Amino acid sequence: MTISRRVSGLLACVAICGCTTTGGVATAPAHDNMDSVTWLQSSTEYAAVTTGIYATATAQLREIANSDENRTRSMAVVLDIDETVLDNSRYQGQLLLDDATYNSESWDAWVALRAAGAVPGVVEFIRTSQSLGVHVAFITNRPCLVRENTPGACPQAEDTLVNLEGVGVDTRSTTLYLMSDEPSDRCRALLTEAELNDGKWSSDKTSRRECVRLDHDIVMLFGDQLGDFTELGSGSSKEPGRDIAAKYAEYWGTSWFMLPNPTYGGWKPRDSGEKRSRIRAID
């Protein structure tokens, strides 16, 4: 059975129901992503941008590794997974063809296929990092979910590692932190106040970054959402986005590297009315 047919089966009920919600916020119709998905899958510009970002980071990491001879702790780079390392545009494309919207069941079916491609430039960056002795840590908000007929409390972790290996990433010396997974005993004390009740990692990546810092100095962060770098302002759609970016101007392109993602995120308006209200035109 093809990937298209396997994922389409789970999307059928979503297409009938129409617009769904993600985290309590209504999402835009699937067809609203047509141009975005086309750009991700077909444009020279997208591949050029991501390759350039990782090439710049590689050059800077080489400088850091070669100039800091007195470092007493190992260095680490922290990368988000989706749209930062793995390209899920085929999942987004299937949603478009089925006139459906994001749904946790169809997303988990896609994760289980282990079929995402690599974001251009990232595999080379990870290989260089490892050759320089820099630890690679992945912090993702892919959730750990019990899956029917699949052993373990977090089959998504194995799916993600196999997918990474499939695109050429050597995962043997990496660490992977998924949302809603249980932290190790030594990292449990780092849980935020909101996480303590469940005893699991939440969507806030702060405590997971602190867990990496127990053993390493984090020198670079990579992601496609503000929450991959800081929780300050990442949950607010009312605060002007450009002002938030300016607040962290000293980090962008030096130790923080943002990957383009026009398909989803906290920036995206809930409907066409909200979208029009945000558009600026000629006065």
C-alpha positions in Angstrom: 0.0 0.0 0.0 1.4 3.4 -0.9 2.1 6.2 1.6 -0.6 8.2 0.0 -3.3 5.5 0.5 -2.2 4.7 4.1 -2.3 8.2 5.3 -5.4 9.1 3.3 -7.4 6.5 5.1 -6.9 8.3 8.4 -7.5 11.7 6.8 -11.0 10.7 5.5 -12.9 11.5 8.7 -11.0 14.8 9.0 -12.0 15.9 5.5 -15.6 15.3 6.3 -15.4 17.2 9.6 -13.8 20.2 7.9 -11.8 22.7 9.9 -10.2 21.2 13.1 -8.4 22.6 16.0 -4.8 22.4 17.2 -4.2 23.1 20.9 -7.7 24.7 21.2 -7.1 27.1 18.3 -9.0 26.6 15.0 -6.7 26.0 12.0 -7.1 27.5 8.6 -8.5 25.3 5.7 -6.0 22.9 4.3 -6.1 24.5 0.8 -4.7 27.7 2.4 -1.3 25.9 2.4 -1.2 25.3 -1.4 1.4 27.9 -2.2 3.4 27.2 1.0 3.7 23.5 0.3 4.5 24.1 -3.4 7.3 26.5 -2.3 8.8 23.9 0.1 8.7 21.1 -2.4 9.5 22.8 -5.6 11.4 26.0 -5.2 15.1 26.5 -5.7 14.8 29.3 -3.1 13.8 27.1 -0.2 16.7 24.7 -0.7 19.1 27.6 -1.2 17.9 29.3 2.1 18.2 26.2 4.3 21.5 25.1 2.7 22.9 28.6 3.3 21.7 28.6 6.9 23.4 25.3 7.7 26.6 26.3 5.7 26.9 29.5 7.8 26.4 27.6 11.0 29.0 25.0 9.9 31.6 27.7 9.3 30.9 29.3 12.6 31.0 26.0 14.5 34.4 25.2 13.0 35.7 28.5 14.2 34.3 27.9 17.7 35.7 24.3 17.9 39.2 25.4 16.6 39.5 28.5 18.7 38.4 27.4 22.2 41.2 25.2 23.4 40.5 25.8 27.1 37.0 24.5 27.1 36.4 22.1 30.0 33.0 20.8 28.9 31.9 19.3 25.6 29.9 21.5 23.3 26.4 20.7 22.0 24.1 21.8 19.2 20.4 21.5 19.8 18.0 20.9 16.9 14.3 20.7 16.6 13.1 17.9 14.3 10.1 18.8 12.2 10.9 21.4 9.4 14.3 21.8 11.0 15.9 18.3 10.3 13.0 16.4 8.8 10.8 17.7 5.9 7.2 16.8 6.5 5.8 18.6 3.4 4.6 15.3 1.9 2.2 15.0 4.9 1.1 18.6 4.3 0.7 17.8 0.7 -1.5 14.8 1.5 -3.7 17.0 3.6 -4.1 19.3 0.6 -5.0 16.6 -1.8 -7.5 15.1 0.6 -8.9 18.6 1.5 -8.2 17.9 5.1 -6.5 19.6 8.1 -4.0 18.5 10.7 -5.2 15.7 12.9 -3.2 13.9 15.6 -4.1 10.5 14.3 -3.1 11.2 10.7 0.1 12.9 12.0 1.0 9.8 14.0 0.4 7.6 11.0 2.8 9.7 9.1 5.4 9.5 11.8 5.0 5.7 11.9 5.9 5.6 8.1 9.3 7.0 8.9 9.3 8.5 5.4 10.1 12.2 5.9 13.0 13.6 3.9 15.9 15.8 5.2 15.8 19.5 5.1 18.5 20.5 2.6 21.9 21.1 4.2 21.1 19.6 7.7 22.7 16.2 7.2 26.0 17.7 6.3 25.9 20.1 9.2 25.2 17.2 11.7 28.0 15.1 10.3 30.4 18.0 10.6 29.3 18.7 14.2 29.9 15.0 15.1 33.3 15.1 13.4 34.3 18.1 15.5 33.3 16.2 18.7 30.2 18.4 19.2 27.2 16.5 20.8 24.0 16.6 18.8 20.7 16.8 20.8 17.3 16.7 19.2 14.4 18.3 21.1 11.1 17.8 19.4 7.4 18.3 20.3 6.5 15.1 18.6 4.4 13.6 21.4 4.9 10.2 23.0 1.6 8.3 22.4 0.6 4.8 23.1 -0.1 3.2 19.7 -2.4 0.2 19.2 -0.5 -3.0 18.4 2.8 -1.3 19.0 4.9 -2.1 22.1 6.2 0.6 24.4 5.0 3.9 25.8 6.7 6.0 23.1 7.0 4.2 19.7 7.4 7.7 18.2 11.0 7.8 19.5 12.0 4.7 17.6 10.1 6.0 14.5 12.0 9.3 14.6 15.4 7.7 15.1 14.9 5.2 12.2 13.7 8.1 10.0 16.8 10.1 10.9 19.0 7.2 10.1 17.2 6.8 6.8 18.2 10.3 5.7 21.8 9.8 6.6 22.1 10.9 10.3 24.2 8.7 12.6 22.0 8.7 15.7 24.2 6.4 17.8 25.8 9.2 19.9 22.9 11.7 19.8 20.1 12.3 22.4 16.4 12.7 21.6 13.8 14.3 23.8 10.1 14.0 22.9 7.2 15.8 24.3 5.2 14.0 27.0 8.1 11.5 27.5 9.3 11.0 31.1 12.7 12.6 32.0 15.5 10.7 33.5 15.9 10.9 37.3 18.7 13.4 37.0 16.7 15.7 34.8 13.5 15.4 36.7 14.5 18.3 39.0 14.6 20.6 36.0 10.9 20.3 35.2 9.0 23.5 35.1 6.3 24.2 37.6 3.7 23.3 35.0 5.4 20.0 34.2 5.7 18.8 37.7 2.1 17.7 38.0 2.4 15.2 35.1 6.1 14.4 35.6 6.6 14.6 31.8 8.1 17.0 29.3 5.6 19.6 28.1 5.6 21.6 24.8 7.8 24.1 26.6 11.3 23.1 25.6 13.1 25.0 28.4 13.6 22.1 30.8 14.8 19.9 28.1 17.4 22.4 27.0 18.5 22.6 30.7 18.8 18.8 30.7 21.2 19.0 27.8 23.2 21.7 29.7 23.9 19.3 32.5 26.6 17.7 30.4 27.3 20.1 27.6 27.6 23.8 26.7 25.0 24.6 24.2 26.6 26.7 21.5 23.8 26.7 18.8 20.1 26.2 18.6 18.1 25.4 15.5 14.4 25.5 14.9 11.4 26.8 12.9 9.4 28.2 15.8 10.3 30.8 18.4 9.6 28.1 21.1 12.7 26.2 19.8 14.8 29.0 21.2 12.8 30.7 24.1 9.4 30.6 25.6 9.4 34.4 26.1 6.7 35.7 23.8 6.3 32.4 21.9 2.7 31.9 23.0 1.5 35.4 22.1 -0.1 36.2 18.8 -0.9 39.8 19.8 2.6 41.0 20.4 4.1 42.2 17.1 6.3 39.4 15.7 8.9 41.7 14.3 9.4 43.3 17.8 10.0 39.8 19.3 12.6 39.1 16.6 14.3 42.4 17.3 14.5 41.5 21.0 16.8 38.6 20.2 18.7 40.3 17.3 22.1 39.5 18.8 21.5 35.7 18.6 20.0 35.3 15.1 22.6 33.9 12.7 25.3 33.6 15.4 24.0 31.0 17.9 20.3 30.9 17.0 19.4 29.7 13.5 15.7 29.9 12.3 14.6 27.7 9.5 11.7 28.9 7.2 8.3 27.2 7.7 5.4 28.9 5.9 2.9 26.0 6.6 2.1 26.2 10.3 3.0 27.8 13.6 1.9 30.3 16.2 2.1 33.1 13.7 -0.6 31.7 11.4 -4.0 33.4 11.6 -6.9 31.2 12.5 -9.2 32.2 9.6 -9.3 34.5 6.6 -10.9 37.3 8.7 -8.0 37.4 11.1 -5.5 37.1 8.2 -7.0 40.2 6.5 -6.8 42.1 9.8 -3.1 41.5 10.0 -2.3 42.5 6.4 -0.7 45.9 6.0 -1.4 47.8 2.7 -0.6 51.2 1.2 -1.9 54.0 3.4 
